């Protein structure tokens, strides 16, 4: 018989299955721990990224005060997004400074003025005029793009606005109204326009708009800004302008009939903020304050700050920010900035505003010796000279003065010169007299001339007939001189010095065609603030340009 196990002894459990279960549990635990460690590592990586491995980077932004509030608010929203740029925690800090002060700070040629705040990596100016005024090679990267725009208008009382609009007044009309009377608009007793011209971009823009309107050139070029036509127009705006500390003060002073100020150029946004005056938009192209954002380049701006500047400028131009600018009184920014006059042209406009000259009063002293009858191109030198004088006279405004003398030898008895037409304002009667006189001018048979005594006589006459408010000048045109008088070069300079009157300055300009000229004439021009130009021929546009420049540049 087989034997049986005792009933009191327990049945044993096999070790193999137990070991397998334990192994599975350990594997599960290991996998769980692995994923837990992975999550912790990922969180550590994210935390490291959030802390910015390369540290903080601050972009300093300087903005014109007119647009400072919405830009500062936009910077706060931008910073709230905790922007990361090139592993840096980016931050934007906004400082408000007048654009003119920033232009001066960058162009002074001295260390940065700390009173202007930190040197900016991004500058948001009032307009492209300020950008152009600060044009220094390598200072601005790329082409600045606008962030918000406001038209520049003329702030006036409501009665004046209605009269100006009804008369369809243009920018070119403003100097006439400034110098004249508003009676022509039906506003009896108001006097002139009384447009204040405080220093600032709006005044500069209005003056440039006047220059563009009278010349037909927009934006102004260097040459056009220096032309007599433009200088006279801007001077007409500036000569009787009432004083105002700034645009804000002028806006507050605007009033009706007896007010010292009737008008001032300002942005539409400024007028909306004031709310007490009406806006008038002269007919013609309206200037704008387009607030371009300029990325600065220099030792104070690193690559990260430059990238932050680009990103923040894009952020300002994004549609999400437009409502904030609109609420502040601005219009949407154009895609590209309006073209502005070059720096040199704007400097000339500023100089004219600061020192207005209401035109030129010129006496032309024209050589008629026999050599002026020689052919120079298809006609004679004299014919070319007469043609240049006629062309220039046709574009000279009526408040300019012009007269013509001729010189040679024994033109009027023993006198070497003859007054063809006395110098006077270019009204219709004077233009007719000049046309008639120029038609009759012919070359003489004498090869020699007496230029020096003729110049002395013309200069003394110009000093005696000095007209305040104009640049008084004598223009000598010769193909010599071939002077055989007893007046030496030294005596000429002595006589001119003796005749000069500091209270009545007269400029001498000299144009020599084909001849050698003399050092004496060059010295006479330099001492009186004039120009000395030698040209190989009169049969060239440069001759006509030289004549026009001399007769129309204050």
C-alpha positions as CSV (number, residue, x, y, z in Angstrom):
1,X,0.0,0.0,0.0
2,X,1.1,3.4,-0.6
3,X,1.6,5.7,2.2
4,X,-0.2,9.1,2.7
5,X,1.2,12.5,3.8
6,X,0.3,13.5,7.3
7,X,-2.8,15.7,7.4
8,X,-1.2,18.1,9.8
9,X,1.6,19.2,7.4
10,X,0.8,22.2,5.0
11,X,1.2,21.9,1.3
12,X,4.2,24.0,0.1
13,X,4.0,27.0,-2.4
14,X,6.2,26.9,-5.5
15,X,9.0,29.5,-5.5
16,X,9.1,30.0,-9.3
17,X,5.7,31.8,-9.7
18,X,6.5,34.1,-6.8
19,X,9.8,35.2,-8.2
20,X,8.1,35.9,-11.5
21,X,5.5,38.1,-9.9
22,X,8.1,40.0,-8.0
23,X,10.1,40.6,-11.1
24,X,7.1,42.0,-12.9
25,X,6.3,44.4,-10.0
26,X,9.9,45.6,-9.9
27,X,9.8,46.2,-13.7
28,X,6.6,48.2,-13.3
29,X,8.1,50.2,-10.5
30,X,11.2,50.9,-12.6
31,X,9.2,52.1,-15.5
32,X,7.1,54.3,-13.3
33,X,10.2,55.8,-11.7
34,X,11.7,56.4,-15.2
35,X,8.8,58.4,-16.4
36,X,8.6,60.3,-13.1
37,X,12.3,61.2,-13.4
38,X,11.7,62.1,-17.1
39,X,8.9,64.5,-16.1
40,X,11.0,66.0,-13.4
41,X,13.8,66.5,-15.9
42,X,11.5,68.1,-18.4
43,X,10.1,70.4,-15.8
44,X,13.7,71.4,-14.8
45,X,14.5,72.1,-18.5
46,X,11.3,74.2,-18.9
47,X,12.2,76.1,-15.7
48,X,15.7,76.7,-17.0
49,X,14.2,78.0,-20.3
50,X,11.8,80.2,-18.4
51,X,14.6,81.7,-16.4
52,X,16.5,82.6,-19.7
53,X,19.9,81.0,-19.8
54,X,21.6,84.1,-21.2
55,X,20.0,86.5,-18.7
56,X,17.9,89.6,-19.1
57,X,18.2,92.1,-22.0
58,X,16.7,95.6,-21.9
59,X,15.8,97.6,-24.9
60,X,15.7,101.4,-24.3
61,X,13.2,103.1,-26.5
62,X,13.0,106.9,-26.9
63,X,9.8,108.3,-28.2
64,X,8.5,111.8,-29.1
65,X,6.2,113.0,-26.3
66,X,3.2,113.3,-28.7
67,X,3.1,109.5,-29.0
68,X,4.6,108.5,-25.7
69,X,1.5,107.4,-23.9
70,X,0.2,104.7,-26.4
71,X,3.8,103.4,-26.9
72,X,4.4,103.2,-23.2
73,X,1.1,101.3,-22.8
74,X,2.1,99.0,-25.7
75,X,5.4,98.3,-24.0
76,X,3.7,97.2,-20.8
77,X,1.5,94.8,-22.8
78,X,4.6,93.5,-24.6
79,X,6.5,93.0,-21.4
80,X,3.6,91.2,-19.8
81,X,4.0,88.4,-22.5
82,X,7.4,87.6,-20.9
83,X,9.1,87.7,-24.3
84,X,12.2,85.6,-24.8
85,X,14.8,86.7,-27.5
86,X,17.9,84.6,-28.2
87,X,17.7,82.9,-24.7
88,X,17.3,86.4,-23.1
89,X,14.4,87.6,-21.0
90,X,13.5,90.7,-23.1
91,X,12.2,94.0,-21.6
92,X,11.3,97.3,-23.1
93,X,11.7,100.6,-21.3
94,X,10.3,103.8,-22.8
95,X,11.6,107.3,-22.3
96,X,9.9,110.4,-23.8
97,X,12.1,113.2,-25.3
98,X,11.4,115.8,-27.9
99,X,12.6,114.7,-31.3
100,X,14.6,117.9,-31.8
101,X,16.6,117.1,-28.6
102,X,17.4,113.6,-29.8
103,X,18.6,114.9,-33.1
104,X,20.8,117.4,-31.3
105,X,22.1,114.6,-29.0
106,X,23.2,112.4,-31.9
107,X,24.6,115.1,-34.1
108,X,26.4,117.2,-31.5
109,X,29.7,115.3,-31.9
110,X,30.0,115.0,-28.1
111,X,29.4,112.1,-25.7
112,X,25.8,111.2,-25.2
113,X,23.9,113.6,-22.9
114,X,22.6,111.6,-19.9
115,X,19.9,114.2,-19.4
116,X,18.2,112.7,-22.5
117,X,17.9,109.3,-20.7
118,X,19.5,106.1,-21.9
119,X,20.9,106.1,-25.4
120,X,18.1,104.4,-27.3
121,X,18.2,101.2,-29.4
122,X,14.9,102.2,-30.9
123,X,13.9,105.8,-31.6
124,X,10.3,106.7,-32.6
125,X,10.5,110.3,-33.9
126,X,7.8,112.7,-34.7
127,X,8.3,112.5,-38.5
128,X,10.7,111.5,-41.2
129,X,11.9,115.1,-41.2
130,X,13.6,114.4,-37.9
131,X,15.0,111.2,-39.2
132,X,16.5,113.1,-42.2
133,X,17.8,115.8,-40.0
134,X,19.8,113.2,-38.1
135,X,21.2,111.3,-41.1
136,X,24.6,110.1,-40.1
137,X,26.2,107.2,-41.9
138,X,25.7,103.9,-40.1
139,X,23.6,105.3,-37.3
140,X,20.2,104.0,-38.5
141,X,19.6,100.5,-39.8
142,X,17.4,100.1,-42.8
143,X,14.4,102.3,-43.6
144,X,12.3,103.4,-40.6
145,X,8.6,102.5,-40.9
146,X,5.7,104.5,-39.3
147,X,3.8,103.2,-36.3
148,X,1.0,105.8,-36.3
149,X,0.2,108.9,-38.3
150,X,-1.4,112.3,-37.9
151,X,-1.9,115.0,-40.6
152,X,-0.4,118.4,-40.0
153,X,-3.1,121.1,-40.3
154,X,-3.5,124.7,-39.5
155,X,-5.4,125.4,-36.2
156,X,-7.7,128.5,-36.5
157,X,-10.9,129.9,-35.0
158,X,-14.0,128.6,-36.6
159,X,-14.8,131.9,-38.4
160,X,-11.4,131.9,-40.0
161,X,-11.7,128.2,-41.0
162,X,-14.9,128.9,-42.9
163,X,-13.4,131.9,-44.7
164,X,-10.2,130.0,-45.7
165,X,-12.2,127.0,-47.0
166,X,-14.6,129.1,-49.0
167,X,-11.6,130.9,-50.6
168,X,-9.9,127.6,-51.3
169,X,-6.7,128.8,-49.8
170,X,-3.6,126.8,-50.6
171,X,-0.3,126.4,-48.8
172,X,1.2,128.9,-51.3
173,X,-1.4,131.5,-50.3
174,X,-0.4,131.6,-46.6
175,X,2.6,134.0,-47.0
176,X,0.5,136.5,-48.8
177,X,-2.2,136.4,-46.1
178,X,0.5,136.7,-43.4
179,X,2.0,139.8,-45.0
180,X,-1.4,141.2,-46.1
181,X,-4.9,141.3,-44.7
182,X,-7.7,138.9,-44.2
183,X,-10.0,141.6,-45.6
184,X,-9.8,139.8,-48.9
185,X,-11.5,136.8,-47.2
186,X,-14.3,139.1,-45.8
187,X,-12.9,139.2,-42.3
188,X,-12.7,142.9,-41.8
189,X,-10.6,144.2,-38.8
190,X,-8.7,140.9,-38.4
191,X,-5.5,142.2,-39.9
192,X,-3.1,139.6,-41.3
193,X,-3.1,135.9,-40.8
194,X,-1.0,136.1,-37.7
195,X,0.2,132.6,-38.0
196,X,2.6,131.7,-35.2
197,X,5.7,129.7,-36.1
198,X,7.1,128.1,-32.9
199,X,10.1,125.9,-33.2
200,X,9.1,122.3,-33.9
201,X,8.3,119.8,-36.6
202,X,4.8,121.1,-37.4
203,X,6.2,124.5,-38.2
204,X,9.0,123.0,-40.3
205,X,6.5,120.9,-42.2
206,X,4.2,123.8,-42.9
207,X,7.1,125.9,-44.2
208,X,8.3,123.1,-46.4
209,X,4.8,122.6,-47.7
210,X,4.7,126.3,-48.6
211,X,8.0,125.9,-50.4
212,X,6.8,122.9,-52.3
213,X,3.5,124.6,-53.2
214,X,5.2,127.7,-54.8
215,X,7.9,125.6,-56.5
216,X,5.9,122.6,-57.6
217,X,8.6,120.4,-56.1
218,X,7.7,117.9,-53.4
219,X,9.7,117.1,-51.4
220,X,12.0,120.0,-51.6
221,X,15.4,119.5,-53.1
222,X,18.6,121.4,-52.0
223,X,18.5,123.6,-55.1
224,X,14.8,124.4,-54.8
225,X,15.0,125.2,-51.1
226,X,17.7,127.7,-51.8
227,X,15.9,129.3,-54.7
228,X,14.7,132.9,-54.4
229,X,11.1,131.9,-55.0
230,X,11.0,129.4,-52.1
231,X,13.1,131.6,-49.8
232,X,10.9,134.6,-50.4
233,X,7.7,132.5,-49.8
234,X,9.0,131.0,-46.5
235,X,10.3,134.4,-45.5
236,X,6.9,135.9,-46.1
237,X,5.4,133.4,-43.7
238,X,8.1,134.1,-41.1
239,X,8.6,137.9,-41.3
240,X,5.5,138.9,-39.4
241,X,4.9,135.8,-37.4
242,X,3.7,136.4,-33.8
243,X,5.8,135.0,-31.0
244,X,4.9,131.8,-29.2
245,X,6.9,129.7,-26.8
246,X,5.7,126.4,-28.4
247,X,2.8,124.9,-30.2
248,X,0.8,124.3,-27.0
249,X,1.1,128.0,-26.0
250,X,0.1,129.1,-29.5
251,X,-2.9,126.8,-29.5
252,X,-4.0,128.3,-26.2
253,X,-3.6,131.8,-27.5
254,X,-5.6,131.4,-30.8
255,X,-8.6,133.7,-31.0
256,X,-10.7,136.0,-33.2
257,X,-10.4,139.6,-34.5
258,X,-8.1,141.2,-31.9
259,X,-6.2,138.1,-30.8
260,X,-2.4,138.2,-31.2
261,X,-2.5,134.8,-32.8
262,X,-5.0,133.5,-35.4
263,X,-3.3,130.4,-36.5
264,X,-0.6,127.8,-35.9
265,X,0.5,124.6,-37.6
266,X,-0.2,121.5,-35.5
267,X,-0.9,117.8,-35.8
268,X,-4.6,116.7,-36.0
269,X,-3.9,114.6,-32.9
270,X,-2.8,117.7,-31.0
271,X,-5.9,119.6,-32.0
272,X,-8.1,116.7,-30.8
273,X,-6.4,116.8,-27.5
274,X,-7.0,120.5,-27.1
275,X,-10.5,120.5,-28.6
276,X,-10.9,124.3,-28.6
277,X,-9.9,125.2,-32.1
278,X,-10.9,124.3,-35.6
279,X,-8.6,122.7,-38.2
280,X,-8.0,123.9,-41.7
281,X,-6.3,121.9,-44.3
282,X,-4.9,124.1,-47.1
283,X,-5.4,122.8,-50.6
284,X,-2.4,120.8,-51.8
285,X,-0.4,117.9,-50.5
286,X,-0.7,117.8,-46.7
287,X,2.4,117.1,-44.7
288,X,2.2,114.4,-42.0
289,X,3.7,113.4,-38.7
290,X,4.2,109.7,-39.4
291,X,6.2,108.7,-36.3
292,X,8.7,106.3,-37.9
293,X,10.5,103.7,-35.7
294,X,14.2,103.9,-36.4
295,X,16.5,101.0,-35.3
296,X,19.7,102.5,-34.0
297,X,23.1,101.1,-34.7
298,X,26.1,101.7,-32.5
299,X,28.4,100.4,-29.8
300,X,25.6,100.9,-27.2
301,X,23.3,98.4,-29.0
302,X,24.1,94.7,-29.2
303,X,22.5,92.1,-31.6
304,X,19.9,91.0,-29.1
305,X,18.7,94.5,-28.4
306,X,18.6,95.2,-32.1
307,X,16.5,92.1,-32.6
308,X,14.2,93.1,-29.7
309,X,13.9,96.6,-31.3
310,X,12.8,95.0,-34.6
311,X,10.3,92.7,-32.9
312,X,8.8,95.5,-30.8
313,X,8.5,97.8,-33.8
314,X,6.6,95.0,-35.5
315,X,4.5,94.6,-32.4
316,X,3.6,98.3,-32.5
317,X,2.5,98.1,-36.1
318,X,0.4,95.0,-35.6
319,X,-3.4,95.4,-36.0
320,X,-3.9,94.6,-32.3
321,X,-2.3,97.9,-31.3
322,X,-4.1,100.1,-33.8
323,X,-7.1,100.6,-31.5
324,X,-4.8,102.1,-28.8
325,X,-3.3,104.6,-31.3
326,X,-6.8,105.4,-32.6
327,X,-8.0,106.1,-29.1
328,X,-5.1,108.5,-28.6
329,X,-6.2,110.5,-31.7
330,X,-3.8,109.0,-34.3
331,X,-4.7,107.5,-37.7
332,X,-3.4,104.1,-38.9
333,X,0.2,104.1,-40.0
334,X,0.9,104.0,-43.7
335,X,2.9,101.0,-45.0
336,X,5.8,103.2,-45.8
337,X,6.9,106.7,-44.6
338,X,6.2,109.7,-46.8
339,X,9.3,111.0,-48.6
340,X,11.0,113.9,-46.8
341,X,13.3,116.6,-48.0
342,X,17.0,115.9,-47.5
343,X,18.8,117.2,-44.4
344,X,20.5,120.1,-46.3
345,X,17.1,121.3,-47.7
346,X,15.5,121.1,-44.3
347,X,18.4,123.1,-42.8
348,X,17.8,125.8,-45.4
349,X,14.1,126.0,-44.5
350,X,15.1,126.3,-40.8
351,X,17.6,129.0,-41.6
352,X,15.0,130.9,-43.6
353,X,12.5,130.7,-40.8
354,X,15.1,132.0,-38.3
355,X,16.4,134.8,-40.6
356,X,13.6,135.7,-43.1
357,X,14.6,137.6,-46.2
358,X,11.7,138.8,-48.3
359,X,13.6,138.5,-51.6
360,X,16.4,140.0,-53.6
361,X,17.0,143.4,-55.0
362,X,19.6,143.1,-57.6
363,X,21.4,145.4,-60.0
364,X,22.9,143.6,-63.0
365,X,26.1,145.2,-64.4
366,X,26.4,143.7,-67.9
367,X,29.6,143.8,-70.1
368,X,28.8,145.0,-73.6
369,X,32.4,145.3,-74.9
370,X,33.0,144.0,-78.4
371,X,34.1,140.5,-77.3
372,X,30.6,139.9,-75.9
373,X,29.5,140.0,-79.5
374,X,31.6,136.9,-80.3
375,X,29.6,133.7,-81.1
376,X,29.3,131.3,-78.2
377,X,27.3,128.4,-79.6
378,X,24.6,129.3,-82.1
379,X,24.4,133.0,-80.9
380,X,26.6,135.5,-79.2
381,X,27.7,135.7,-75.6
382,X,25.7,138.8,-75.2
383,X,22.6,137.1,-76.6
384,X,23.0,134.2,-74.2
385,X,23.4,136.6,-71.3
386,X,20.3,138.5,-72.3
387,X,18.3,135.3,-72.6
388,X,19.4,134.1,-69.1
389,X,18.3,137.5,-67.7
390,X,14.9,137.3,-69.3
391,X,14.4,133.7,-68.2
392,X,15.3,134.5,-64.6
393,X,13.1,137.6,-64.6
394,X,10.1,135.5,-65.6
395,X,10.3,133.4,-62.5
396,X,11.2,136.2,-60.0
397,X,8.2,137.2,-57.8
398,X,6.9,140.8,-58.0
399,X,8.3,141.8,-54.7
400,X,11.8,141.1,-55.9
401,X,13.7,144.1,-57.3
402,X,15.8,144.1,-60.6
403,X,17.6,146.7,-62.6
404,X,20.1,146.6,-65.5
405,X,23.2,148.6,-66.1
406,X,25.6,148.1,-69.1
407,X,29.3,148.9,-69.1
408,X,32.1,149.1,-71.6
409,X,33.9,152.3,-72.6
410,X,32.4,155.8,-73.1
411,X,28.8,154.4,-73.1
412,X,27.3,157.6,-71.9
413,X,29.6,160.4,-73.1
414,X,32.8,159.7,-71.2
415,X,31.0,157.6,-68.6
416,X,31.9,153.9,-69.0
417,X,28.4,152.7,-67.9
418,X,24.8,153.4,-68.7
419,X,21.7,152.8,-66.5
420,X,19.4,150.9,-68.8
421,X,16.6,150.5,-66.2
422,X,16.9,151.7,-62.6
423,X,16.4,149.0,-60.0
424,X,12.8,148.7,-58.8
425,X,10.3,146.0,-57.7
426,X,9.2,143.7,-60.6
427,X,5.7,145.0,-61.1
428,X,4.2,144.8,-64.6
429,X,5.6,148.3,-65.5
430,X,9.1,147.4,-64.4
431,X,9.0,144.1,-66.4
432,X,8.0,146.0,-69.5
433,X,10.7,148.5,-69.0
434,X,13.3,145.8,-68.6
435,X,12.1,143.9,-71.6
436,X,12.4,147.0,-73.8
437,X,15.8,147.9,-72.4
438,X,17.2,144.4,-72.9
439,X,15.9,144.3,-76.5
440,X,18.0,147.4,-77.3
441,X,21.3,146.2,-75.8
442,X,24.0,145.7,-78.3
443,X,27.8,145.1,-78.1
444,X,30.1,148.1,-78.6
445,X,33.1,148.3,-80.9
446,X,35.5,148.8,-78.1
447,X,37.6,145.8,-77.1
448,X,38.6,147.3,-73.7
449,X,36.2,148.2,-70.9
450,X,36.3,150.0,-67.6
451,X,34.8,147.4,-65.3
452,X,36.3,148.7,-62.1
453,X,34.9,152.3,-62.1
454,X,31.5,150.9,-63.3
455,X,31.4,148.4,-60.4
456,X,32.2,151.2,-57.9
457,X,29.3,153.3,-59.3
458,X,26.8,150.4,-59.3
459,X,27.8,149.4,-55.7
460,X,27.5,152.9,-54.4
461,X,24.1,153.3,-56.1
462,X,22.9,150.0,-54.5
463,X,24.0,151.1,-51.0
464,X,22.1,154.4,-51.5
465,X,19.0,152.7,-52.7
466,X,19.1,149.9,-50.1
467,X,15.8,148.2,-49.5
468,X,15.3,146.8,-46.0
469,X,14.0,143.2,-45.8
470,X,15.7,142.2,-49.0
471,X,19.1,140.9,-50.0
472,X,20.6,143.8,-51.9
473,X,23.2,142.8,-54.5
474,X,25.1,143.7,-57.7
475,X,25.7,141.0,-60.3
476,X,28.7,141.7,-62.6
477,X,28.6,139.6,-65.8
478,X,31.7,139.9,-68.0
479,X,33.9,137.9,-70.4
480,X,37.0,139.8,-69.2
481,X,37.4,142.2,-67.7
482,X,39.7,144.1,-70.0
483,X,39.9,147.2,-67.8
484,X,42.0,150.1,-69.1
485,X,40.9,152.7,-66.6
486,X,43.0,154.4,-64.1
487,X,41.3,152.4,-61.3
488,X,43.6,149.7,-60.1
489,X,42.5,146.6,-58.3
490,X,43.8,147.9,-55.0
491,X,41.8,151.2,-55.5
492,X,38.7,149.2,-56.4
493,X,38.8,147.3,-53.1
494,X,39.5,150.5,-51.2
495,X,36.6,152.3,-52.8
496,X,34.2,149.4,-52.1
497,X,35.3,149.2,-48.4
498,X,34.9,153.0,-48.1
499,X,31.4,152.8,-49.6
500,X,30.2,149.9,-47.6
501,X,27.6,150.5,-44.9
502,X,27.1,147.7,-42.2
503,X,23.5,148.8,-41.8
504,X,22.9,148.5,-45.6
505,X,24.9,145.5,-46.8
506,X,25.2,144.9,-50.5
507,X,26.5,141.7,-51.9
508,X,28.7,141.5,-55.1
509,X,28.3,138.4,-57.3
510,X,30.6,137.9,-60.3
511,X,30.1,135.6,-63.3
512,X,33.1,135.4,-65.7
513,X,32.3,133.8,-69.1
514,X,35.3,132.4,-70.9
515,X,37.7,135.0,-69.6
516,X,40.4,134.8,-66.9
517,X,38.7,137.1,-64.4
518,X,40.8,138.7,-61.7
519,X,41.8,138.0,-58.1
520,X,40.5,141.5,-57.4
521,X,36.9,140.7,-58.4
522,X,37.1,137.4,-56.5
523,X,38.2,139.3,-53.4
524,X,35.4,141.8,-53.9
525,X,32.8,139.0,-54.0
526,X,34.3,137.2,-51.0
527,X,34.4,140.4,-48.8
528,X,30.8,141.2,-49.5
529,X,29.5,137.7,-49.0
530,X,28.9,137.1,-52.7
531,X,29.8,134.4,-55.2
532,X,32.5,134.3,-57.8
533,X,31.9,131.9,-60.7
534,X,34.1,131.2,-63.8
535,X,32.5,129.4,-66.7
536,X,34.1,128.3,-70.0
537,X,31.0,129.2,-72.0
538,X,27.7,130.9,-71.9
539,X,26.2,128.3,-74.1
540,X,25.4,125.9,-71.3
541,X,22.8,125.3,-68.7
542,X,25.3,126.0,-66.0
543,X,25.5,129.7,-67.1
544,X,21.7,130.1,-66.8
545,X,21.8,128.4,-63.4
546,X,24.5,130.7,-62.2
547,X,22.5,133.8,-63.3
548,X,19.3,132.5,-61.6
549,X,21.2,131.6,-58.4
550,X,22.7,135.1,-58.1
551,X,19.5,137.0,-58.8
552,X,17.1,134.8,-56.7
553,X,19.1,133.6,-53.7
554,X,18.9,135.8,-50.6
